[in-house]
Amino acid sequence: MPRTPARRADAPRRTDRLELRATPEEKRLLAAAAAYERTDVTGLVLRNALPAAREIIERAERLALSERDSARVLELLENPPPPVARLRQAAEALLRNEGT
């Protein structure tokens, strides 16, 4: 079993726990890979999973617009359409309720 590498003094302390179910073969594979990398299984998994998680989140939260759509958004921001009656009524009701 590989020795756990010493933690750097400035590294954040890991206090939360995750559980991971694996087959015996998957566990052996992870342990072997960790040994080759001179780390523990936790370090191996986190070093490889965190970048993938960040990429998934960035892709999900990024809004990509075409050039045409970008121009339309800018046009609407610079020249918004007049508010519809329901929006005006909702704004008036909000102002009335704030005064109460």
RAZI-V256239 format. One line per field, one symbol per residue. ss: DSSP state (H for helix, E for strand, C for the rest). phi: phi as a letter, one per 40 degrees, with the letter a starting at -180 (. if undefined). burial: b if it has 24 or more other C-alpha atoms within 12 Angstrom, else e. Layout:
ss: ???
phi: ???
burial: ???
This chain:
ss: CCCCCCCCCCCCCCCCCCCCCCCHHHHHHHHHHHHHCCCCHHHHHHHHHHHHHHHHHHHHHCCCCCHHHHHHHHHHHHCCCCCCHHHHHHHHHHHHHHCC
phi: .cccccccccccccbcbbbbcacdcccccccccccccfaccdccccccccccccccccccccbbbcccccccccccccbcccccdccccccccccccccc
burial: eeeeeeeeeeeeeeeeeeeeeeeeeeeeebbeebeeeebbbbbbbeeeeeeeeeeeeeeeeeeeeeeeeeeeeeeeeeeeeeeeeeeeeeeeeeeeeeee
